[in-house]
Amino acid sequence: MTKPTWRIEKHHPSVMTLVAGTSHRILEISDAHWDNKHCDRDALKRDLDEAKAGGHPVIMIGDFFCAMQGKWDKRADPKQLREEHRGSRYLDLLVSTAAKWLEPYAGCLALITYGNHETSILAHHQTDLLQRLHQELTHFKNYKGHLGSYAGFLKVQTQKSLGSSGGALNTVIAWNHGYGGGGEVTRGMIDHSRTRSQAYADIYIGGHIHRRNSDENILLELDEHRNVIRRRSQWFLRSSTYKQETGAVENDISGWHVEKGRGERPVGGWWLEFQAERAGTEDRRYSVRFRPVPTWA
């Protein structure tokens, strides 16, 4: 494992700063639904192993837990309950087994935020699964991560090259676990315009609807110091899930998702790649190049 060269600072539940190097990557995932029987843990492990090997930070934007198999839940199905979660302390077992499973990756986990599945448990059962998971993770000495709100801002500071003057270069990520249903026709793309009208950022990240798509927007703005027009890139990234929705993995295509006329969903998240570079050999100004790369399908 490469020694991490990043650190994360928490200013408020919805405001964080991640300090990194001149060239770095962040693994962004959402909707792992880790405790669901149909969670593709092999794919999740593959992505987390890559982050661990490279010393890259991981941000989880909501719904790490599924938490739908409690005896109170009308959606519960004994056939979908993992063996390690059977017992009279269902919610306790979710937390303890998740912490144990995540232990090898504790040093990579930078930010864990809430999704609707976690907030539903908090609202109905007055227990905070993520706060309890965070508390368990703090027992591992290499865990330096933070817990974040359902939505917020992450300032990513990319360092200039060694020997350059001035401070770091900031890229602002606005995260929001998400909302809505992500229909078969619009596929959540219509949400991009709504999100951009609610917050200003360089990169917008959402999840929730279990689709993976991206949209780049180019804005023209005035450089007030140099009196020239420059281009500014904005990205909207939708992160998918690690849950295999239809049951096809067991050759049994059935269940609520299928009965609602919904198809299978992509598995995986995004690698966020940042690179600081000078504008030109005669230009001393620096900028950050950004590239989103989907994790392996």
LUMRO-528070 format. One record per residue (C-alpha): residue number from 1; residue in three letters; x, y, z. Coordinates in nm, 2 decimals, always signed. Layout:
N
+-----+-----+--------+--------+--------+
:   n : res :   east :  north :     up :
+-----+-----+--------+--------+--------+
: NUM : ALA :      X :      Y :      Z :
...
+-----+-----+--------+--------+--------+
***
This chain:
297
+-----+-----+--------+--------+--------+
:   n : res :   east :  north :     up :
+-----+-----+--------+--------+--------+
:   1 : MET :  +0.00 :  +0.00 :  +0.00 :
:   2 : THR :  +0.12 :  +0.35 :  -0.09 :
:   3 : LYS :  +0.14 :  +0.58 :  +0.21 :
:   4 : PRO :  -0.15 :  +0.84 :  +0.18 :
:   5 : THR :  -0.04 :  +1.19 :  +0.09 :
:   6 : TRP :  -0.37 :  +1.35 :  +0.17 :
:   7 : ARG :  -0.56 :  +1.48 :  +0.47 :
:   8 : ILE :  -0.92 :  +1.59 :  +0.52 :
:   9 : GLU :  -1.04 :  +1.87 :  +0.75 :
:  10 : LYS :  -1.39 :  +1.91 :  +0.87 :
:  11 : HIS :  -1.51 :  +2.27 :  +0.92 :
:  12 : HIS :  -1.88 :  +2.19 :  +0.95 :
:  13 : PRO :  -2.10 :  +1.89 :  +0.88 :
:  14 : SER :  -2.15 :  +2.02 :  +0.52 :
:  15 : VAL :  -1.81 :  +2.18 :  +0.47 :
:  16 : MET :  -1.49 :  +1.99 :  +0.43 :
:  17 : THR :  -1.14 :  +2.05 :  +0.28 :
:  18 : LEU :  -0.93 :  +1.77 :  +0.13 :
:  19 : VAL :  -0.57 :  +1.86 :  +0.08 :
:  20 : ALA :  -0.38 :  +1.65 :  -0.18 :
:  21 : GLY :  -0.07 :  +1.66 :  -0.40 :
:  22 : THR :  +0.00 :  +1.80 :  -0.75 :
:  23 : SER :  -0.15 :  +1.49 :  -0.92 :
:  24 : HIS :  -0.40 :  +1.28 :  -0.74 :
:  25 : ARG :  -0.71 :  +1.06 :  -0.76 :
:  26 : ILE :  -1.02 :  +1.03 :  -0.54 :
:  27 : LEU :  -1.25 :  +0.73 :  -0.55 :
:  28 : GLU :  -1.61 :  +0.84 :  -0.53 :
:  29 : ILE :  -1.89 :  +0.58 :  -0.47 :
:  30 : SER :  -2.25 :  +0.59 :  -0.35 :
:  31 : ASP :  -2.53 :  +0.35 :  -0.28 :
:  32 : ALA :  -2.31 :  +0.05 :  -0.19 :
:  33 : HIS :  -2.61 :  -0.11 :  +0.00 :
:  34 : TRP :  -2.33 :  -0.31 :  +0.16 :
:  35 : ASP :  -2.56 :  -0.53 :  +0.37 :
:  36 : ASN :  -2.80 :  -0.62 :  +0.09 :
:  37 : LYS :  -2.77 :  -0.98 :  -0.03 :
:  38 : HIS :  -2.74 :  -0.85 :  -0.39 :
:  39 : CYS :  -2.45 :  -0.61 :  -0.32 :
:  40 : ASP :  -2.16 :  -0.70 :  -0.55 :
:  41 : ARG :  -1.90 :  -0.70 :  -0.28 :
:  42 : ASP :  -1.64 :  -0.84 :  -0.52 :
:  43 : ALA :  -1.67 :  -0.52 :  -0.73 :
:  44 : LEU :  -1.67 :  -0.30 :  -0.42 :
:  45 : LYS :  -1.37 :  -0.48 :  -0.28 :
:  46 : ARG :  -1.19 :  -0.44 :  -0.62 :
:  47 : ASP :  -1.24 :  -0.07 :  -0.62 :
:  48 : LEU :  -1.15 :  -0.02 :  -0.25 :
:  49 : ASP :  -0.84 :  -0.24 :  -0.30 :
:  50 : GLU :  -0.73 :  -0.01 :  -0.59 :
:  51 : ALA :  -0.77 :  +0.29 :  -0.37 :
:  52 : LYS :  -0.58 :  +0.13 :  -0.08 :
:  53 : ALA :  -0.29 :  +0.02 :  -0.31 :
:  54 : GLY :  -0.25 :  +0.37 :  -0.44 :
:  55 : GLY :  -0.31 :  +0.56 :  -0.12 :
:  56 : HIS :  -0.61 :  +0.74 :  -0.27 :
:  57 : PRO :  -0.89 :  +0.88 :  -0.05 :
:  58 : VAL :  -1.24 :  +0.74 :  -0.08 :
:  59 : ILE :  -1.56 :  +0.94 :  -0.04 :
:  60 : MET :  -1.89 :  +0.76 :  +0.00 :
:  61 : ILE :  -2.19 :  +0.98 :  -0.09 :
:  62 : GLY :  -2.48 :  +0.81 :  +0.09 :
:  63 : ASP :  -2.66 :  +0.47 :  +0.14 :
:  64 : PHE :  -2.36 :  +0.27 :  +0.24 :
:  65 : PHE :  -2.62 :  +0.07 :  +0.43 :
:  66 : CYS :  -2.94 :  -0.07 :  +0.29 :
:  67 : ALA :  -3.10 :  -0.16 :  +0.63 :
:  68 : MET :  -3.43 :  -0.30 :  +0.49 :
:  69 : GLN :  -3.44 :  -0.64 :  +0.66 :
:  70 : GLY :  -3.56 :  -0.55 :  +1.01 :
:  71 : LYS :  -3.87 :  -0.72 :  +1.13 :
:  72 : TRP :  -4.06 :  -0.39 :  +1.13 :
:  73 : ASP :  -3.99 :  -0.33 :  +0.76 :
:  74 : LYS :  -4.27 :  -0.44 :  +0.52 :
:  75 : ARG :  -4.01 :  -0.48 :  +0.25 :
:  76 : ALA :  -3.82 :  -0.74 :  +0.45 :
:  77 : ASP :  -3.76 :  -1.08 :  +0.29 :
:  78 : PRO :  -3.59 :  -1.36 :  +0.49 :
:  79 : LYS :  -3.44 :  -1.49 :  +0.17 :
:  80 : GLN :  -3.26 :  -1.16 :  +0.12 :
:  81 : LEU :  -3.11 :  -1.14 :  +0.47 :
:  82 : ARG :  -2.74 :  -1.22 :  +0.49 :
:  83 : GLU :  -2.65 :  -1.50 :  +0.74 :
:  84 : GLU :  -2.43 :  -1.27 :  +0.95 :
:  85 : HIS :  -2.72 :  -1.03 :  +1.01 :
:  86 : ARG :  -2.97 :  -1.29 :  +1.14 :
:  87 : GLY :  -3.05 :  -1.24 :  +1.51 :
:  88 : SER :  -3.24 :  -1.02 :  +1.75 :
:  89 : ARG :  -3.00 :  -0.72 :  +1.72 :
:  90 : TYR :  -3.03 :  -0.65 :  +1.35 :
:  91 : LEU :  -2.91 :  -0.29 :  +1.35 :
:  92 : ASP :  -2.63 :  -0.36 :  +1.59 :
:  93 : LEU :  -2.51 :  -0.64 :  +1.37 :
:  94 : LEU :  -2.51 :  -0.41 :  +1.06 :
:  95 : VAL :  -2.27 :  -0.17 :  +1.24 :
:  96 : SER :  -2.03 :  -0.43 :  +1.39 :
:  97 : THR :  -2.00 :  -0.64 :  +1.07 :
:  98 : ALA :  -1.96 :  -0.33 :  +0.85 :
:  99 : ALA :  -1.68 :  -0.19 :  +1.07 :
: 100 : LYS :  -1.50 :  -0.53 :  +1.06 :
: 101 : TRP :  -1.54 :  -0.55 :  +0.68 :
: 102 : LEU :  -1.41 :  -0.20 :  +0.63 :
: 103 : GLU :  -1.11 :  -0.23 :  +0.86 :
: 104 : PRO :  -0.86 :  -0.30 :  +0.58 :
: 105 : TYR :  -0.97 :  +0.02 :  +0.41 :
: 106 : ALA :  -0.99 :  +0.24 :  +0.72 :
: 107 : GLY :  -0.69 :  +0.44 :  +0.61 :
: 108 : CYS :  -0.85 :  +0.53 :  +0.28 :
: 109 : LEU :  -1.19 :  +0.64 :  +0.40 :
: 110 : ALA :  -1.20 :  +1.02 :  +0.39 :
: 111 : LEU :  -1.57 :  +1.11 :  +0.39 :
: 112 : ILE :  -1.88 :  +0.91 :  +0.46 :
: 113 : THR :  -2.21 :  +1.10 :  +0.41 :
: 114 : TYR :  -2.58 :  +1.02 :  +0.47 :
: 115 : GLY :  -2.83 :  +0.88 :  +0.22 :
: 116 : ASN :  -3.20 :  +0.83 :  +0.25 :
: 117 : HIS :  -3.16 :  +0.48 :  +0.39 :
: 118 : GLU :  -2.96 :  +0.60 :  +0.68 :
: 119 : THR :  -3.18 :  +0.90 :  +0.75 :
: 120 : SER :  -3.49 :  +0.67 :  +0.74 :
: 121 : ILE :  -3.35 :  +0.45 :  +1.01 :
: 122 : LEU :  -3.26 :  +0.76 :  +1.22 :
: 123 : ALA :  -3.62 :  +0.90 :  +1.18 :
: 124 : HIS :  -3.80 :  +0.58 :  +1.26 :
: 125 : HIS :  -3.57 :  +0.41 :  +1.51 :
: 126 : GLN :  -3.38 :  +0.69 :  +1.67 :
: 127 : THR :  -3.04 :  +0.53 :  +1.60 :
: 128 : ASP :  -2.77 :  +0.68 :  +1.38 :
: 129 : LEU :  -2.61 :  +0.39 :  +1.18 :
: 130 : LEU :  -2.34 :  +0.61 :  +1.03 :
: 131 : GLN :  -2.25 :  +0.79 :  +1.35 :
: 132 : ARG :  -2.21 :  +0.44 :  +1.51 :
: 133 : LEU :  -2.01 :  +0.31 :  +1.22 :
: 134 : HIS :  -1.78 :  +0.62 :  +1.23 :
: 135 : GLN :  -1.73 :  +0.57 :  +1.61 :
: 136 : GLU :  -1.63 :  +0.20 :  +1.54 :
: 137 : LEU :  -1.39 :  +0.31 :  +1.27 :
: 138 : THR :  -1.21 :  +0.55 :  +1.50 :
: 139 : HIS :  -1.08 :  +0.25 :  +1.69 :
: 140 : PHE :  -0.85 :  +0.18 :  +1.40 :
: 141 : LYS :  -0.55 :  +0.41 :  +1.43 :
: 142 : ASN :  -0.52 :  +0.47 :  +1.06 :
: 143 : TYR :  -0.87 :  +0.60 :  +1.02 :
: 144 : LYS :  -0.87 :  +0.98 :  +0.97 :
: 145 : GLY :  -1.21 :  +1.02 :  +0.80 :
: 146 : HIS :  -1.51 :  +1.24 :  +0.88 :
: 147 : LEU :  -1.88 :  +1.21 :  +0.87 :
: 148 : GLY :  -2.07 :  +1.45 :  +0.65 :
: 149 : SER :  -2.43 :  +1.56 :  +0.60 :
: 150 : TYR :  -2.67 :  +1.45 :  +0.32 :
: 151 : ALA :  -2.54 :  +1.74 :  +0.11 :
: 152 : GLY :  -2.25 :  +1.98 :  +0.13 :
: 153 : PHE :  -1.93 :  +2.11 :  -0.02 :
: 154 : LEU :  -1.59 :  +1.95 :  -0.04 :
: 155 : LYS :  -1.30 :  +2.19 :  -0.13 :
: 156 : VAL :  -1.02 :  +1.99 :  -0.30 :
: 157 : GLN :  -0.68 :  +2.16 :  -0.27 :
: 158 : THR :  -0.44 :  +2.05 :  -0.54 :
: 159 : GLN :  -0.08 :  +2.16 :  -0.48 :
: 160 : LYS :  +0.13 :  +2.33 :  -0.74 :
: 161 : SER :  +0.46 :  +2.19 :  -0.84 :
: 162 : LEU :  +0.75 :  +2.19 :  -0.60 :
: 163 : GLY :  +0.92 :  +2.53 :  -0.59 :
: 164 : SER :  +0.63 :  +2.73 :  -0.73 :
: 165 : SER :  +0.50 :  +3.03 :  -0.55 :
: 166 : GLY :  +0.15 :  +3.09 :  -0.42 :
: 167 : GLY :  -0.10 :  +2.86 :  -0.25 :
: 168 : ALA :  -0.29 :  +2.55 :  -0.35 :
: 169 : LEU :  -0.55 :  +2.54 :  -0.63 :
: 170 : ASN :  -0.91 :  +2.49 :  -0.52 :
: 171 : THR :  -1.17 :  +2.28 :  -0.69 :
: 172 : VAL :  -1.51 :  +2.28 :  -0.53 :
: 173 : ILE :  -1.73 :  +1.97 :  -0.52 :
: 174 : ALA :  -2.10 :  +2.00 :  -0.43 :
: 175 : TRP :  -2.23 :  +1.67 :  -0.31 :
: 176 : ASN :  -2.59 :  +1.57 :  -0.26 :
: 177 : HIS :  -2.69 :  +1.21 :  -0.22 :
: 178 : GLY :  -2.99 :  +1.27 :  -0.44 :
: 179 : TYR :  -3.37 :  +1.27 :  -0.48 :
: 180 : GLY :  -3.63 :  +1.16 :  -0.73 :
: 181 : GLY :  -3.68 :  +0.84 :  -0.92 :
: 182 : GLY :  -3.45 :  +0.86 :  -1.23 :
: 183 : GLY :  -3.70 :  +0.75 :  -1.49 :
: 184 : GLU :  -3.63 :  +0.52 :  -1.78 :
: 185 : VAL :  -3.64 :  +0.80 :  -2.03 :
: 186 : THR :  -3.48 :  +1.10 :  -1.85 :
: 187 : ARG :  -3.24 :  +0.88 :  -1.65 :
: 188 : GLY :  -3.19 :  +1.16 :  -1.40 :
: 189 : MET :  -3.03 :  +1.39 :  -1.66 :
: 190 : ILE :  -3.29 :  +1.65 :  -1.60 :
: 191 : ASP :  -3.17 :  +1.69 :  -1.24 :
: 192 : HIS :  -2.85 :  +1.84 :  -1.37 :
: 193 : SER :  -3.02 :  +2.17 :  -1.45 :
: 194 : ARG :  -3.20 :  +2.17 :  -1.11 :
: 195 : THR :  -2.88 :  +2.11 :  -0.92 :
: 196 : ARG :  -2.69 :  +2.38 :  -1.10 :
: 197 : SER :  -2.96 :  +2.63 :  -1.01 :
: 198 : GLN :  -2.93 :  +2.54 :  -0.64 :
: 199 : ALA :  -2.55 :  +2.56 :  -0.57 :
: 200 : TYR :  -2.24 :  +2.69 :  -0.74 :
: 201 : ALA :  -1.95 :  +2.45 :  -0.78 :
: 202 : ASP :  -1.70 :  +2.31 :  -1.02 :
: 203 : ILE :  -1.81 :  +1.95 :  -0.98 :
: 204 : TYR :  -2.16 :  +1.82 :  -0.87 :
: 205 : ILE :  -2.19 :  +1.46 :  -0.74 :
: 206 : GLY :  -2.51 :  +1.28 :  -0.68 :
: 207 : GLY :  -2.63 :  +0.92 :  -0.64 :
: 208 : HIS :  -2.96 :  +0.77 :  -0.52 :
: 209 : ILE :  -3.12 :  +0.66 :  -0.85 :
: 210 : HIS :  -2.86 :  +0.39 :  -0.92 :
: 211 : ARG :  -2.76 :  +0.53 :  -1.26 :
: 212 : ARG :  -2.41 :  +0.63 :  -1.38 :
: 213 : ASN :  -2.39 :  +0.93 :  -1.62 :
: 214 : SER :  -2.20 :  +1.25 :  -1.66 :
: 215 : ASP :  -2.25 :  +1.59 :  -1.82 :
: 216 : GLU :  -1.99 :  +1.86 :  -1.88 :
: 217 : ASN :  -2.10 :  +2.22 :  -1.90 :
: 218 : ILE :  -1.87 :  +2.50 :  -2.03 :
: 219 : LEU :  -1.92 :  +2.86 :  -1.89 :
: 220 : LEU :  -1.76 :  +3.17 :  -2.03 :
: 221 : GLU :  -1.64 :  +3.42 :  -1.77 :
: 222 : LEU :  -1.44 :  +3.74 :  -1.75 :
: 223 : ASP :  -1.09 :  +3.73 :  -1.60 :
: 224 : GLU :  -1.11 :  +4.06 :  -1.42 :
: 225 : HIS :  -0.74 :  +4.09 :  -1.36 :
: 226 : ARG :  -0.63 :  +4.02 :  -1.72 :
: 227 : ASN :  -0.94 :  +4.15 :  -1.90 :
: 228 : VAL :  -0.97 :  +3.84 :  -2.11 :
: 229 : ILE :  -1.25 :  +3.59 :  -2.15 :
: 230 : ARG :  -1.18 :  +3.24 :  -2.03 :
: 231 : ARG :  -1.36 :  +2.90 :  -2.03 :
: 232 : ARG :  -1.47 :  +2.74 :  -1.71 :
: 233 : SER :  -1.57 :  +2.37 :  -1.70 :
: 234 : GLN :  -1.84 :  +2.23 :  -1.48 :
: 235 : TRP :  -1.91 :  +1.86 :  -1.43 :
: 236 : PHE :  -2.22 :  +1.68 :  -1.31 :
: 237 : LEU :  -2.15 :  +1.32 :  -1.21 :
: 238 : ARG :  -2.41 :  +1.06 :  -1.12 :
: 239 : SER :  -2.27 :  +0.77 :  -0.92 :
: 240 : SER :  -2.44 :  +0.43 :  -0.95 :
: 241 : THR :  -2.47 :  +0.15 :  -0.71 :
: 242 : TYR :  -2.31 :  -0.18 :  -0.61 :
: 243 : LYS :  -2.64 :  -0.35 :  -0.58 :
: 244 : GLN :  -2.75 :  -0.58 :  -0.86 :
: 245 : GLU :  -3.11 :  -0.49 :  -0.88 :
: 246 : THR :  -3.31 :  -0.75 :  -1.09 :
: 247 : GLY :  -3.20 :  -1.08 :  -0.94 :
: 248 : ALA :  -3.04 :  -1.18 :  -1.27 :
: 249 : VAL :  -2.72 :  -1.26 :  -1.09 :
: 250 : GLU :  -2.92 :  -1.56 :  -0.95 :
: 251 : ASN :  -3.10 :  -1.62 :  -1.28 :
: 252 : ASP :  -3.43 :  -1.52 :  -1.11 :
: 253 : ILE :  -3.55 :  -1.19 :  -1.25 :
: 254 : SER :  -3.82 :  -1.09 :  -1.01 :
: 255 : GLY :  -3.91 :  -0.86 :  -0.72 :
: 256 : TRP :  -4.02 :  -0.50 :  -0.66 :
: 257 : HIS :  -3.77 :  -0.35 :  -0.90 :
: 258 : VAL :  -3.87 :  -0.57 :  -1.19 :
: 259 : GLU :  -4.25 :  -0.53 :  -1.12 :
: 260 : LYS :  -4.21 :  -0.15 :  -1.15 :
: 261 : GLY :  -4.07 :  -0.19 :  -1.50 :
: 262 : ARG :  -3.71 :  -0.10 :  -1.41 :
: 263 : GLY :  -3.41 :  -0.26 :  -1.56 :
: 264 : GLU :  -3.07 :  -0.36 :  -1.43 :
: 265 : ARG :  -2.83 :  -0.08 :  -1.32 :
: 266 : PRO :  -2.46 :  -0.02 :  -1.36 :
: 267 : VAL :  -2.23 :  -0.13 :  -1.08 :
: 268 : GLY :  -1.96 :  +0.12 :  -0.97 :
: 269 : GLY :  -1.86 :  +0.48 :  -0.91 :
: 270 : TRP :  -1.61 :  +0.73 :  -1.04 :
: 271 : TRP :  -1.24 :  +0.80 :  -1.02 :
: 272 : LEU :  -1.19 :  +1.17 :  -0.99 :
: 273 : GLU :  -0.85 :  +1.27 :  -1.13 :
: 274 : PHE :  -0.68 :  +1.60 :  -1.07 :
: 275 : GLN :  -0.36 :  +1.74 :  -1.22 :
: 276 : ALA :  -0.20 :  +2.08 :  -1.16 :
: 277 : GLU :  -0.02 :  +2.23 :  -1.45 :
: 278 : ARG :  +0.11 :  +2.56 :  -1.59 :
: 279 : ALA :  -0.08 :  +2.73 :  -1.86 :
: 280 : GLY :  +0.23 :  +2.75 :  -2.08 :
: 281 : THR :  +0.61 :  +2.77 :  -2.08 :
: 282 : GLU :  +0.59 :  +3.15 :  -2.07 :
: 283 : ASP :  +0.29 :  +3.17 :  -1.85 :
: 284 : ARG :  +0.34 :  +3.14 :  -1.48 :
: 285 : ARG :  -0.03 :  +3.08 :  -1.40 :
: 286 : TYR :  -0.14 :  +2.74 :  -1.29 :
: 287 : SER :  -0.47 :  +2.56 :  -1.33 :
: 288 : VAL :  -0.62 :  +2.22 :  -1.24 :
: 289 : ARG :  -0.72 :  +1.97 :  -1.51 :
: 290 : PHE :  -0.99 :  +1.74 :  -1.40 :
: 291 : ARG :  -1.10 :  +1.41 :  -1.55 :
: 292 : PRO :  -1.37 :  +1.17 :  -1.43 :
: 293 : VAL :  -1.31 :  +0.80 :  -1.51 :
: 294 : PRO :  -1.57 :  +0.53 :  -1.43 :
: 295 : THR :  -1.46 :  +0.24 :  -1.22 :
: 296 : TRP :  -1.44 :  -0.09 :  -1.40 :
: 297 : ALA :  -1.79 :  -0.22 :  -1.50 :
+-----+-----+--------+--------+--------+
***
